[in-house]
Amino acid sequence: MAHHLDITYCTGCNWLLRAGWYAQECLSTFGSDLRVTLIPDDSGGVFRIALEGVQIWDRKTDGGFPEIRVLKQTIRDRIAPDRPLGHLDRSGG
């Protein structure tokens, strides 16, 4: 069963490329275990990431954008805690 990741991004802030990059990185790491949906939003400054409907990152509350390492580790810890992430699991990776 594939898990679902939603990335909601502000269209006015031109964050489509950023959202797409996060999606690409997550799909490269998790493959068919993950489905990603990009959700455009024009309400201003929005950048949120939710896994299975549960918010795991919000730009406004969490202070900016997640490092890709942190995002991948957060996703892994929730969907496949035993899955190794290679160099990302090493300190400073």
PDB file of N, CA, C and O in Angstrom:
ATOM      1  N   MET A   1       0.836  -1.191   0.000  1.00  0.00           N
ATOM      2  CA  MET A   1       0.000   0.000   0.000  1.00  0.00           C
ATOM      3  C   MET A   1       0.879   1.252   0.000  1.00  0.00           C
ATOM      4  O   MET A   1       1.768   1.390   0.840  1.00  0.00           O
ATOM      5  N   ALA A   2       0.633   2.138  -0.920  1.00  0.00           N
ATOM      6  CA  ALA A   2       1.392   3.378  -0.995  1.00  0.00           C
ATOM      7  C   ALA A   2       0.839   4.395  -0.002  1.00  0.00           C
ATOM      8  O   ALA A   2      -0.371   4.518   0.186  1.00  0.00           O
ATOM      9  N   HIS A   3       1.744   5.102   0.612  1.00  0.00           N
ATOM     10  CA  HIS A   3       1.375   6.172   1.538  1.00  0.00           C
ATOM     11  C   HIS A   3       1.215   7.460   0.739  1.00  0.00           C
ATOM     12  O   HIS A   3       1.774   7.607  -0.348  1.00  0.00           O
ATOM     13  N   HIS A   4       0.438   8.394   1.298  1.00  0.00           N
ATOM     14  CA  HIS A   4       0.122   9.605   0.551  1.00  0.00           C
ATOM     15  C   HIS A   4       0.748  10.842   1.196  1.00  0.00           C
ATOM     16  O   HIS A   4       0.562  11.101   2.385  1.00  0.00           O
ATOM     17  N   LEU A   5       1.487  11.593   0.392  1.00  0.00           N
ATOM     18  CA  LEU A   5       2.119  12.837   0.821  1.00  0.00           C
ATOM     19  C   LEU A   5       1.491  13.982   0.029  1.00  0.00           C
ATOM     20  O   LEU A   5       1.464  13.950  -1.202  1.00  0.00           O
ATOM     21  N   ASP A   6       0.991  14.986   0.735  1.00  0.00           N
ATOM     22  CA  ASP A   6       0.457  16.192   0.096  1.00  0.00           C
ATOM     23  C   ASP A   6       1.400  17.352   0.353  1.00  0.00           C
ATOM     24  O   ASP A   6       1.813  17.584   1.489  1.00  0.00           O
ATOM     25  N   ILE A   7       1.738  18.075  -0.694  1.00  0.00           N
ATOM     26  CA  ILE A   7       2.557  19.275  -0.566  1.00  0.00           C
ATOM     27  C   ILE A   7       1.715  20.445  -1.072  1.00  0.00           C
ATOM     28  O   ILE A   7       1.429  20.548  -2.265  1.00  0.00           O
ATOM     29  N   THR A   8       1.324  21.319  -0.153  1.00  0.00           N
ATOM     30  CA  THR A   8       0.528  22.494  -0.500  1.00  0.00           C
ATOM     31  C   THR A   8       1.473  23.684  -0.572  1.00  0.00           C
ATOM     32  O   THR A   8       2.227  23.944   0.367  1.00  0.00           O
ATOM     33  N   TYR A   9       1.432  24.406  -1.685  1.00  0.00           N
ATOM     34  CA  TYR A   9       2.384  25.495  -1.900  1.00  0.00           C
ATOM     35  C   TYR A   9       1.673  26.750  -2.394  1.00  0.00           C
ATOM     36  O   TYR A   9       0.619  26.670  -3.026  1.00  0.00           O
ATOM     37  N   CYS A  10       2.254  27.900  -2.103  1.00  0.00           N
ATOM     38  CA  CYS A  10       1.714  29.191  -2.511  1.00  0.00           C
ATOM     39  C   CYS A  10       2.066  29.471  -3.973  1.00  0.00           C
ATOM     40  O   CYS A  10       3.237  29.474  -4.350  1.00  0.00           O
ATOM     41  N   THR A  11       1.043  29.703  -4.781  1.00  0.00           N
ATOM     42  CA  THR A  11       1.280  30.026  -6.189  1.00  0.00           C
ATOM     43  C   THR A  11       1.813  31.447  -6.344  1.00  0.00           C
ATOM     44  O   THR A  11       2.640  31.711  -7.216  1.00  0.00           O
ATOM     45  N   GLY A  12       1.343  32.355  -5.502  1.00  0.00           N
ATOM     46  CA  GLY A  12       1.797  33.743  -5.579  1.00  0.00           C
ATOM     47  C   GLY A  12       3.264  33.912  -5.219  1.00  0.00           C
ATOM     48  O   GLY A  12       3.916  34.852  -5.675  1.00  0.00           O
ATOM     49  N   CYS A  13       3.783  33.000  -4.400  1.00  0.00           N
ATOM     50  CA  CYS A  13       5.189  33.044  -3.987  1.00  0.00           C
ATOM     51  C   CYS A  13       6.085  32.277  -4.948  1.00  0.00           C
ATOM     52  O   CYS A  13       7.299  32.213  -4.754  1.00  0.00           O
ATOM     53  N   ASN A  14       5.485  31.693  -5.988  1.00  0.00           N
ATOM     54  CA  ASN A  14       6.226  30.917  -6.986  1.00  0.00           C
ATOM     55  C   ASN A  14       6.978  29.731  -6.377  1.00  0.00           C
ATOM     56  O   ASN A  14       8.133  29.481  -6.719  1.00  0.00           O
ATOM     57  N   TRP A  15       6.322  29.011  -5.480  1.00  0.00           N
ATOM     58  CA  TRP A  15       6.959  27.878  -4.813  1.00  0.00           C
ATOM     59  C   TRP A  15       6.672  26.537  -5.486  1.00  0.00           C
ATOM     60  O   TRP A  15       6.917  25.487  -4.892  1.00  0.00           O
ATOM     61  N   LEU A  16       6.159  26.557  -6.712  1.00  0.00           N
ATOM     62  CA  LEU A  16       5.913  25.316  -7.442  1.00  0.00           C
ATOM     63  C   LEU A  16       7.208  24.529  -7.637  1.00  0.00           C
ATOM     64  O   LEU A  16       7.222  23.318  -7.414  1.00  0.00           O
ATOM     65  N   LEU A  17       8.285  25.181  -8.044  1.00  0.00           N
ATOM     66  CA  LEU A  17       9.543  24.470  -8.280  1.00  0.00           C
ATOM     67  C   LEU A  17      10.064  23.835  -7.000  1.00  0.00           C
ATOM     68  O   LEU A  17      10.573  22.715  -7.023  1.00  0.00           O
ATOM     69  N   ARG A  18       9.941  24.542  -5.889  1.00  0.00           N
ATOM     70  CA  ARG A  18      10.371  24.006  -4.598  1.00  0.00           C
ATOM     71  C   ARG A  18       9.524  22.783  -4.241  1.00  0.00           C
ATOM     72  O   ARG A  18      10.057  21.752  -3.832  1.00  0.00           O
ATOM     73  N   ALA A  19       8.205  22.903  -4.398  1.00  0.00           N
ATOM     74  CA  ALA A  19       7.307  21.788  -4.096  1.00  0.00           C
ATOM     75  C   ALA A  19       7.626  20.593  -4.991  1.00  0.00           C
ATOM     76  O   ALA A  19       7.642  19.452  -4.531  1.00  0.00           O
ATOM     77  N   GLY A  20       7.875  20.859  -6.255  1.00  0.00           N
ATOM     78  CA  GLY A  20       8.216  19.798  -7.199  1.00  0.00           C
ATOM     79  C   GLY A  20       9.524  19.119  -6.845  1.00  0.00           C
ATOM     80  O   GLY A  20       9.655  17.903  -6.981  1.00  0.00           O
ATOM     81  N   TRP A  21      10.493  19.900  -6.392  1.00  0.00           N
ATOM     82  CA  TRP A  21      11.783  19.332  -6.000  1.00  0.00           C
ATOM     83  C   TRP A  21      11.628  18.419  -4.789  1.00  0.00           C
ATOM     84  O   TRP A  21      12.197  17.327  -4.759  1.00  0.00           O
ATOM     85  N   TYR A  22      10.859  18.859  -3.783  1.00  0.00           N
ATOM     86  CA  TYR A  22      10.599  18.002  -2.624  1.00  0.00           C
ATOM     87  C   TYR A  22       9.906  16.706  -3.071  1.00  0.00           C
ATOM     88  O   TYR A  22      10.266  15.620  -2.618  1.00  0.00           O
ATOM     89  N   ALA A  23       8.927  16.823  -3.947  1.00  0.00           N
ATOM     90  CA  ALA A  23       8.217  15.651  -4.446  1.00  0.00           C
ATOM     91  C   ALA A  23       9.180  14.696  -5.148  1.00  0.00           C
ATOM     92  O   ALA A  23       9.155  13.490  -4.903  1.00  0.00           O
ATOM     93  N   GLN A  24      10.021  15.238  -6.016  1.00  0.00           N
ATOM     94  CA  GLN A  24      10.987  14.423  -6.755  1.00  0.00           C
ATOM     95  C   GLN A  24      11.942  13.708  -5.806  1.00  0.00           C
ATOM     96  O   GLN A  24      12.204  12.516  -5.970  1.00  0.00           O
ATOM     97  N   GLU A  25      12.455  14.416  -4.832  1.00  0.00           N
ATOM     98  CA  GLU A  25      13.380  13.823  -3.861  1.00  0.00           C
ATOM     99  C   GLU A  25      12.717  12.695  -3.075  1.00  0.00           C
ATOM    100  O   GLU A  25      13.313  11.638  -2.870  1.00  0.00           O
ATOM    101  N   CYS A  26      11.488  12.926  -2.639  1.00  0.00           N
ATOM    102  CA  CYS A  26      10.777  11.916  -1.849  1.00  0.00           C
ATOM    103  C   CYS A  26      10.440  10.696  -2.705  1.00  0.00           C
ATOM    104  O   CYS A  26      10.562   9.561  -2.245  1.00  0.00           O
ATOM    105  N   LEU A  27      10.018  10.928  -3.943  1.00  0.00           N
ATOM    106  CA  LEU A  27       9.713   9.807  -4.835  1.00  0.00           C
ATOM    107  C   LEU A  27      10.977   9.026  -5.190  1.00  0.00           C
ATOM    108  O   LEU A  27      10.926   7.804  -5.326  1.00  0.00           O
ATOM    109  N   SER A  28      12.103   9.712  -5.342  1.00  0.00           N
ATOM    110  CA  SER A  28      13.363   9.028  -5.630  1.00  0.00           C
ATOM    111  C   SER A  28      13.771   8.126  -4.477  1.00  0.00           C
ATOM    112  O   SER A  28      14.348   7.060  -4.692  1.00  0.00           O
ATOM    113  N   THR A  29      13.475   8.547  -3.262  1.00  0.00           N
ATOM    114  CA  THR A  29      13.855   7.776  -2.079  1.00  0.00           C
ATOM    115  C   THR A  29      12.875   6.653  -1.780  1.00  0.00           C
ATOM    116  O   THR A  29      13.293   5.536  -1.475  1.00  0.00           O
ATOM    117  N   PHE A  30      11.575   6.930  -1.861  1.00  0.00           N
ATOM    118  CA  PHE A  30      10.575   5.963  -1.404  1.00  0.00           C
ATOM    119  C   PHE A  30       9.890   5.201  -2.543  1.00  0.00           C
ATOM    120  O   PHE A  30       9.166   4.237  -2.293  1.00  0.00           O
ATOM    121  N   GLY A  31      10.110   5.620  -3.772  1.00  0.00           N
ATOM    122  CA  GLY A  31       9.581   4.896  -4.918  1.00  0.00           C
ATOM    123  C   GLY A  31       8.079   4.662  -4.860  1.00  0.00           C
ATOM    124  O   GLY A  31       7.305   5.572  -4.564  1.00  0.00           O
ATOM    125  N   SER A  32       7.683   3.435  -5.147  1.00  0.00           N
ATOM    126  CA  SER A  32       6.255   3.118  -5.220  1.00  0.00           C
ATOM    127  C   SER A  32       5.589   3.018  -3.841  1.00  0.00           C
ATOM    128  O   SER A  32       4.385   2.777  -3.758  1.00  0.00           O
ATOM    129  N   ASP A  33       6.353   3.198  -2.769  1.00  0.00           N
ATOM    130  CA  ASP A  33       5.769   3.215  -1.424  1.00  0.00           C
ATOM    131  C   ASP A  33       5.094   4.553  -1.120  1.00  0.00           C
ATOM    132  O   ASP A  33       4.451   4.705  -0.081  1.00  0.00           O
ATOM    133  N   LEU A  34       5.239   5.512  -2.016  1.00  0.00           N
ATOM    134  CA  LEU A  34       4.736   6.861  -1.746  1.00  0.00           C
ATOM    135  C   LEU A  34       4.023   7.423  -2.973  1.00  0.00           C
ATOM    136  O   LEU A  34       4.476   7.251  -4.105  1.00  0.00           O
ATOM    137  N   ARG A  35       2.914   8.088  -2.734  1.00  0.00           N
ATOM    138  CA  ARG A  35       2.206   8.853  -3.764  1.00  0.00           C
ATOM    139  C   ARG A  35       2.258  10.304  -3.317  1.00  0.00           C
ATOM    140  O   ARG A  35       2.019  10.598  -2.146  1.00  0.00           O
ATOM    141  N   VAL A  36       2.561  11.204  -4.222  1.00  0.00           N
ATOM    142  CA  VAL A  36       2.693  12.616  -3.882  1.00  0.00           C
ATOM    143  C   VAL A  36       1.703  13.437  -4.686  1.00  0.00           C
ATOM    144  O   VAL A  36       1.552  13.246  -5.892  1.00  0.00           O
ATOM    145  N   THR A  37       1.029  14.352  -4.004  1.00  0.00           N
ATOM    146  CA  THR A  37       0.118  15.286  -4.657  1.00  0.00           C
ATOM    147  C   THR A  37       0.598  16.700  -4.370  1.00  0.00           C
ATOM    148  O   THR A  37       0.840  17.065  -3.220  1.00  0.00           O
ATOM    149  N   LEU A  38       0.732  17.493  -5.429  1.00  0.00           N
ATOM    150  CA  LEU A  38       1.053  18.914  -5.279  1.00  0.00           C
ATOM    151  C   LEU A  38      -0.254  19.687  -5.301  1.00  0.00           C
ATOM    152  O   LEU A  38      -1.076  19.507  -6.200  1.00  0.00           O
ATOM    153  N   ILE A  39      -0.444  20.547  -4.311  1.00  0.00           N
ATOM    154  CA  ILE A  39      -1.702  21.281  -4.180  1.00  0.00           C
ATOM    155  C   ILE A  39      -1.420  22.783  -4.220  1.00  0.00           C
ATOM    156  O   ILE A  39      -0.864  23.329  -3.267  1.00  0.00           O
ATOM    157  N   PRO A  40      -1.796  23.458  -5.312  1.00  0.00           N
ATOM    158  CA  PRO A  40      -1.595  24.907  -5.394  1.00  0.00           C
ATOM    159  C   PRO A  40      -2.555  25.643  -4.463  1.00  0.00           C
ATOM    160  O   PRO A  40      -3.704  25.236  -4.287  1.00  0.00           O
ATOM    161  N   ASP A  41      -2.071  26.728  -3.873  1.00  0.00           N
ATOM    162  CA  ASP A  41      -2.870  27.526  -2.941  1.00  0.00           C
ATOM    163  C   ASP A  41      -2.526  28.988  -3.184  1.00  0.00           C
ATOM    164  O   ASP A  41      -1.355  29.336  -3.335  1.00  0.00           O
ATOM    165  N   ASP A  42      -3.542  29.843  -3.221  1.00  0.00           N
ATOM    166  CA  ASP A  42      -3.268  31.269  -3.468  1.00  0.00           C
ATOM    167  C   ASP A  42      -3.598  32.145  -2.270  1.00  0.00           C
ATOM    168  O   ASP A  42      -3.828  33.345  -2.419  1.00  0.00           O
ATOM    169  N   SER A  43      -3.622  31.548  -1.075  1.00  0.00           N
ATOM    170  CA  SER A  43      -3.991  32.333   0.109  1.00  0.00           C
ATOM    171  C   SER A  43      -2.815  33.098   0.713  1.00  0.00           C
ATOM    172  O   SER A  43      -3.010  33.870   1.652  1.00  0.00           O
ATOM    173  N   GLY A  44      -1.616  32.905   0.205  1.00  0.00           N
ATOM    174  CA  GLY A  44      -0.478  33.710   0.630  1.00  0.00           C
ATOM    175  C   GLY A  44       0.479  33.048   1.602  1.00  0.00           C
ATOM    176  O   GLY A  44       0.144  32.835   2.767  1.00  0.00           O
ATOM    177  N   GLY A  45       1.673  32.723   1.119  1.00  0.00           N
ATOM    178  CA  GLY A  45       2.740  32.236   1.975  1.00  0.00           C
ATOM    179  C   GLY A  45       2.611  30.810   2.476  1.00  0.00           C
ATOM    180  O   GLY A  45       3.341  30.406   3.381  1.00  0.00           O
ATOM    181  N   VAL A  46       1.707  30.051   1.912  1.00  0.00           N
ATOM    182  CA  VAL A  46       1.469  28.694   2.394  1.00  0.00           C
ATOM    183  C   VAL A  46       2.499  27.718   1.839  1.00  0.00           C
ATOM    184  O   VAL A  46       2.765  27.702   0.637  1.00  0.00           O
ATOM    185  N   PHE A  47       3.071  26.912   2.710  1.00  0.00           N
ATOM    186  CA  PHE A  47       3.879  25.768   2.302  1.00  0.00           C
ATOM    187  C   PHE A  47       3.756  24.738   3.407  1.00  0.00           C
ATOM    188  O   PHE A  47       4.399  24.840   4.452  1.00  0.00           O
ATOM    189  N   ARG A  48       2.906  23.731   3.155  1.00  0.00           N
ATOM    190  CA  ARG A  48       2.624  22.696   4.152  1.00  0.00           C
ATOM    191  C   ARG A  48       2.840  21.326   3.538  1.00  0.00           C
ATOM    192  O   ARG A  48       2.604  21.111   2.350  1.00  0.00           O
ATOM    193  N   ILE A  49       3.295  20.403   4.379  1.00  0.00           N
ATOM    194  CA  ILE A  49       3.468  19.028   3.942  1.00  0.00           C
ATOM    195  C   ILE A  49       2.699  18.142   4.914  1.00  0.00           C
ATOM    196  O   ILE A  49       2.852  18.252   6.130  1.00  0.00           O
ATOM    197  N   ALA A  50       1.872  17.265   4.360  1.00  0.00           N
ATOM    198  CA  ALA A  50       1.087  16.345   5.187  1.00  0.00           C
ATOM    199  C   ALA A  50       1.302  14.924   4.686  1.00  0.00           C
ATOM    200  O   ALA A  50       1.348  14.673   3.482  1.00  0.00           O
ATOM    201  N   LEU A  51       1.432  14.004   5.629  1.00  0.00           N
ATOM    202  CA  LEU A  51       1.576  12.589   5.323  1.00  0.00           C
ATOM    203  C   LEU A  51       0.362  11.867   5.877  1.00  0.00           C
ATOM    204  O   LEU A  51       0.094  11.910   7.077  1.00  0.00           O
ATOM    205  N   GLU A  52      -0.370  11.203   4.991  1.00  0.00           N
ATOM    206  CA  GLU A  52      -1.602  10.513   5.392  1.00  0.00           C
ATOM    207  C   GLU A  52      -2.578  11.459   6.094  1.00  0.00           C
ATOM    208  O   GLU A  52      -3.275  11.065   7.029  1.00  0.00           O
ATOM    209  N   GLY A  53      -2.617  12.704   5.634  1.00  0.00           N
ATOM    210  CA  GLY A  53      -3.541  13.683   6.186  1.00  0.00           C
ATOM    211  C   GLY A  53      -3.075  14.353   7.466  1.00  0.00           C
ATOM    212  O   GLY A  53      -3.768  15.227   7.988  1.00  0.00           O
ATOM    213  N   VAL A  54      -1.914  13.964   7.986  1.00  0.00           N
ATOM    214  CA  VAL A  54      -1.369  14.550   9.213  1.00  0.00           C
ATOM    215  C   VAL A  54      -0.234  15.498   8.837  1.00  0.00           C
ATOM    216  O   VAL A  54       0.735  15.101   8.190  1.00  0.00           O
ATOM    217  N   GLN A  55      -0.367  16.740   9.246  1.00  0.00           N
ATOM    218  CA  GLN A  55       0.648  17.737   8.915  1.00  0.00           C
ATOM    219  C   GLN A  55       1.979  17.394   9.568  1.00  0.00           C
ATOM    220  O   GLN A  55       2.052  17.170  10.776  1.00  0.00           O
ATOM    221  N   ILE A  56       3.046  17.354   8.742  1.00  0.00           N
ATOM    222  CA  ILE A  56       4.374  17.082   9.281  1.00  0.00           C
ATOM    223  C   ILE A  56       5.304  18.278   9.123  1.00  0.00           C
ATOM    224  O   ILE A  56       6.398  18.296   9.688  1.00  0.00           O
ATOM    225  N   TRP A  57       4.870  19.285   8.350  1.00  0.00           N
ATOM    226  CA  TRP A  57       5.676  20.510   8.221  1.00  0.00           C
ATOM    227  C   TRP A  57       4.780  21.660   7.808  1.00  0.00           C
ATOM    228  O   TRP A  57       3.905  21.500   6.957  1.00  0.00           O
ATOM    229  N   ASP A  58       4.998  22.817   8.410  1.00  0.00           N
ATOM    230  CA  ASP A  58       4.313  24.041   8.020  1.00  0.00           C
ATOM    231  C   ASP A  58       5.335  25.174   8.050  1.00  0.00           C
ATOM    232  O   ASP A  58       5.962  25.420   9.081  1.00  0.00           O
ATOM    233  N   ARG A  59       5.498  25.845   6.949  1.00  0.00           N
ATOM    234  CA  ARG A  59       6.508  26.885   6.830  1.00  0.00           C
ATOM    235  C   ARG A  59       6.359  27.957   7.908  1.00  0.00           C
ATOM    236  O   ARG A  59       7.350  28.424   8.469  1.00  0.00           O
ATOM    237  N   LYS A  60       5.133  28.336   8.187  1.00  0.00           N
ATOM    238  CA  LYS A  60       4.901  29.419   9.153  1.00  0.00           C
ATOM    239  C   LYS A  60       5.180  28.984  10.586  1.00  0.00           C
ATOM    240  O   LYS A  60       5.799  29.725  11.350  1.00  0.00           O
ATOM    241  N   THR A  61       4.731  27.796  10.956  1.00  0.00           N
ATOM    242  CA  THR A  61       4.932  27.348  12.347  1.00  0.00           C
ATOM    243  C   THR A  61       6.299  26.741  12.581  1.00  0.00           C
ATOM    244  O   THR A  61       6.860  26.880  13.668  1.00  0.00           O
ATOM    245  N   ASP A  62       6.847  26.067  11.573  1.00  0.00           N
ATOM    246  CA  ASP A  62       8.125  25.381  11.748  1.00  0.00           C
ATOM    247  C   ASP A  62       9.319  26.226  11.323  1.00  0.00           C
ATOM    248  O   ASP A  62      10.464  25.796  11.461  1.00  0.00           O
ATOM    249  N   GLY A  63       9.063  27.405  10.816  1.00  0.00           N
ATOM    250  CA  GLY A  63      10.152  28.321  10.487  1.00  0.00           C
ATOM    251  C   GLY A  63      10.867  28.010   9.196  1.00  0.00           C
ATOM    252  O   GLY A  63      11.982  27.490   9.213  1.00  0.00           O
ATOM    253  N   GLY A  64      10.251  28.315   8.089  1.00  0.00           N
ATOM    254  CA  GLY A  64      10.894  28.128   6.792  1.00  0.00           C
ATOM    255  C   GLY A  64      10.589  26.774   6.182  1.00  0.00           C
ATOM    256  O   GLY A  64       9.513  26.208   6.379  1.00  0.00           O
ATOM    257  N   PHE A  65      11.549  26.274   5.445  1.00  0.00           N
ATOM    258  CA  PHE A  65      11.378  25.031   4.710  1.00  0.00           C
ATOM    259  C   PHE A  65      12.245  23.943   5.339  1.00  0.00           C
ATOM    260  O   PHE A  65      13.320  24.226   5.867  1.00  0.00           O
ATOM    261  N   PRO A  66      11.767  22.688   5.278  1.00  0.00           N
ATOM    262  CA  PRO A  66      12.563  21.615   5.888  1.00  0.00           C
ATOM    263  C   PRO A  66      13.791  21.281   5.047  1.00  0.00           C
ATOM    264  O   PRO A  66      13.761  21.368   3.819  1.00  0.00           O
ATOM    265  N   GLU A  67      14.867  20.897   5.726  1.00  0.00           N
ATOM    266  CA  GLU A  67      15.999  20.327   5.007  1.00  0.00           C
ATOM    267  C   GLU A  67      15.508  18.996   4.446  1.00  0.00           C
ATOM    268  O   GLU A  67      14.719  18.306   5.091  1.00  0.00           O
ATOM    269  N   ILE A  68      15.963  18.633   3.264  1.00  0.00           N
ATOM    270  CA  ILE A  68      15.474  17.409   2.633  1.00  0.00           C
ATOM    271  C   ILE A  68      15.795  16.195   3.496  1.00  0.00           C
ATOM    272  O   ILE A  68      15.001  15.257   3.559  1.00  0.00           O
ATOM    273  N   ARG A  69      16.936  16.201   4.153  1.00  0.00           N
ATOM    274  CA  ARG A  69      17.314  15.098   5.037  1.00  0.00           C
ATOM    275  C   ARG A  69      16.295  14.925   6.152  1.00  0.00           C
ATOM    276  O   ARG A  69      15.880  13.807   6.457  1.00  0.00           O
ATOM    277  N   VAL A  70      15.895  16.033   6.759  1.00  0.00           N
ATOM    278  CA  VAL A  70      14.920  16.006   7.855  1.00  0.00           C
ATOM    279  C   VAL A  70      13.562  15.511   7.349  1.00  0.00           C
ATOM    280  O   VAL A  70      12.908  14.702   8.007  1.00  0.00           O
ATOM    281  N   LEU A  71      13.145  15.997   6.187  1.00  0.00           N
ATOM    282  CA  LEU A  71      11.859  15.574   5.626  1.00  0.00           C
ATOM    283  C   LEU A  71      11.848  14.075   5.346  1.00  0.00           C
ATOM    284  O   LEU A  71      10.902  13.379   5.715  1.00  0.00           O
ATOM    285  N   LYS A  72      12.895  13.581   4.695  1.00  0.00           N
ATOM    286  CA  LYS A  72      12.954  12.156   4.368  1.00  0.00           C
ATOM    287  C   LYS A  72      12.996  11.300   5.632  1.00  0.00           C
ATOM    288  O   LYS A  72      12.351  10.254   5.693  1.00  0.00           O
ATOM    289  N   GLN A  73      13.738  11.732   6.627  1.00  0.00           N
ATOM    290  CA  GLN A  73      13.795  10.968   7.870  1.00  0.00           C
ATOM    291  C   GLN A  73      12.443  10.964   8.582  1.00  0.00           C
ATOM    292  O   GLN A  73      12.041   9.950   9.152  1.00  0.00           O
ATOM    293  N   THR A  74      11.748  12.092   8.547  1.00  0.00           N
ATOM    294  CA  THR A  74      10.414  12.169   9.157  1.00  0.00           C
ATOM    295  C   THR A  74       9.451  11.215   8.467  1.00  0.00           C
ATOM    296  O   THR A  74       8.704  10.492   9.127  1.00  0.00           O
ATOM    297  N   ILE A  75       9.469  11.212   7.139  1.00  0.00           N
ATOM    298  CA  ILE A  75       8.596  10.312   6.383  1.00  0.00           C
ATOM    299  C   ILE A  75       8.958   8.864   6.685  1.00  0.00           C
ATOM    300  O   ILE A  75       8.081   8.053   6.984  1.00  0.00           O
ATOM    301  N   ARG A  76      10.236   8.538   6.610  1.00  0.00           N
ATOM    302  CA  ARG A  76      10.683   7.170   6.879  1.00  0.00           C
ATOM    303  C   ARG A  76      10.265   6.715   8.274  1.00  0.00           C
ATOM    304  O   ARG A  76       9.775   5.598   8.442  1.00  0.00           O
ATOM    305  N   ASP A  77      10.458   7.580   9.281  1.00  0.00           N
ATOM    306  CA  ASP A  77      10.132   7.214  10.659  1.00  0.00           C
ATOM    307  C   ASP A  77       8.648   6.889  10.828  1.00  0.00           C
ATOM    308  O   ASP A  77       8.276   6.132  11.725  1.00  0.00           O
ATOM    309  N   ARG A  78       7.802   7.458   9.969  1.00  0.00           N
ATOM    310  CA  ARG A  78       6.361   7.222  10.075  1.00  0.00           C
ATOM    311  C   ARG A  78       5.865   6.062   9.224  1.00  0.00           C
ATOM    312  O   ARG A  78       4.905   5.388   9.599  1.00  0.00           O
ATOM    313  N   ILE A  79       6.509   5.818   8.080  1.00  0.00           N
ATOM    314  CA  ILE A  79       5.972   4.771   7.197  1.00  0.00           C
ATOM    315  C   ILE A  79       6.796   3.486   7.184  1.00  0.00           C
ATOM    316  O   ILE A  79       6.262   2.418   6.888  1.00  0.00           O
ATOM    317  N   ALA A  80       8.087   3.573   7.501  1.00  0.00           N
ATOM    318  CA  ALA A  80       8.962   2.389   7.452  1.00  0.00           C
ATOM    319  C   ALA A  80      10.168   2.604   8.358  1.00  0.00           C
ATOM    320  O   ALA A  80      11.281   2.789   7.868  1.00  0.00           O
ATOM    321  N   PRO A  81       9.962   2.583   9.674  1.00  0.00           N
ATOM    322  CA  PRO A  81      11.033   2.920  10.618  1.00  0.00           C
ATOM    323  C   PRO A  81      12.310   2.096  10.468  1.00  0.00           C
ATOM    324  O   PRO A  81      13.386   2.559  10.846  1.00  0.00           O
ATOM    325  N   ASP A  82      12.212   0.900   9.931  1.00  0.00           N
ATOM    326  CA  ASP A  82      13.398   0.048   9.792  1.00  0.00           C
ATOM    327  C   ASP A  82      14.137   0.266   8.475  1.00  0.00           C
ATOM    328  O   ASP A  82      15.197  -0.320   8.253  1.00  0.00           O
ATOM    329  N   ARG A  83      13.591   1.093   7.615  1.00  0.00           N
ATOM    330  CA  ARG A  83      14.191   1.318   6.296  1.00  0.00           C
ATOM    331  C   ARG A  83      15.437   2.195   6.418  1.00  0.00           C
ATOM    332  O   ARG A  83      15.367   3.287   6.982  1.00  0.00           O
ATOM    333  N   PRO A  84      16.568   1.736   5.901  1.00  0.00           N
ATOM    334  CA  PRO A  84      17.775   2.568   5.932  1.00  0.00           C
ATOM    335  C   PRO A  84      17.713   3.652   4.853  1.00  0.00           C
ATOM    336  O   PRO A  84      17.176   3.439   3.766  1.00  0.00           O
ATOM    337  N   LEU A  85      18.269   4.803   5.176  1.00  0.00           N
ATOM    338  CA  LEU A  85      18.336   5.900   4.212  1.00  0.00           C
ATOM    339  C   LEU A  85      19.787   6.166   3.785  1.00  0.00           C
ATOM    340  O   LEU A  85      20.096   7.238   3.265  1.00  0.00           O
ATOM    341  N   GLY A  86      20.646   5.217   3.999  1.00  0.00           N
ATOM    342  CA  GLY A  86      22.026   5.352   3.561  1.00  0.00           C
ATOM    343  C   GLY A  86      22.734   6.524   4.198  1.00  0.00           C
ATOM    344  O   GLY A  86      22.719   6.677   5.420  1.00  0.00           O
ATOM    345  N   HIS A  87      23.358   7.358   3.375  1.00  0.00           N
ATOM    346  CA  HIS A  87      24.143   8.475   3.879  1.00  0.00           C
ATOM    347  C   HIS A  87      23.309   9.480   4.673  1.00  0.00           C
ATOM    348  O   HIS A  87      23.861  10.228   5.481  1.00  0.00           O
ATOM    349  N   LEU A  88      22.001   9.513   4.460  1.00  0.00           N
ATOM    350  CA  LEU A  88      21.154  10.452   5.194  1.00  0.00           C
ATOM    351  C   LEU A  88      21.036  10.088   6.665  1.00  0.00           C
ATOM    352  O   LEU A  88      20.709  10.945   7.487  1.00  0.00           O
ATOM    353  N   ASP A  89      21.296   8.835   7.011  1.00  0.00           N
ATOM    354  CA  ASP A  89      21.224   8.396   8.400  1.00  0.00           C
ATOM    355  C   ASP A  89      22.503   8.714   9.181  1.00  0.00           C
ATOM    356  O   ASP A  89      22.520   8.673  10.411  1.00  0.00           O
ATOM    357  N   ARG A  90      23.552   9.024   8.457  1.00  0.00           N
ATOM    358  CA  ARG A  90      24.798   9.347   9.141  1.00  0.00           C
ATOM    359  C   ARG A  90      24.787  10.769   9.627  1.00  0.00           C
ATOM    360  O   ARG A  90      24.127  11.624   9.036  1.00  0.00           O
ATOM    361  N   SER A  91      25.491  11.033  10.672  1.00  0.00           N
ATOM    362  CA  SER A  91      25.578  12.372  11.252  1.00  0.00           C
ATOM    363  C   SER A  91      26.027  13.376  10.204  1.00  0.00           C
ATOM    364  O   SER A  91      27.029  13.183   9.516  1.00  0.00           O
ATOM    365  N   GLY A  92      25.248  14.464  10.100  1.00  0.00           N
ATOM    366  CA  GLY A  92      25.601  15.512   9.143  1.00  0.00           C
ATOM    367  C   GLY A  92      25.273  15.172   7.703  1.00  0.00           C
ATOM    368  O   GLY A  92      25.575  15.964   6.810  1.00  0.00           O
ATOM    369  N   GLY A  93      24.646  13.986   7.433  1.00  0.00           N
ATOM    370  CA  GLY A  93      24.399  13.512   6.081  1.00  0.00           C
ATOM    371  C   GLY A  93      23.494  14.329   5.318  1.00  0.00           C
ATOM    372  O   GLY A  93      23.212  14.022   4.160  1.00  0.00           O
TER     373      GLY A  93
END
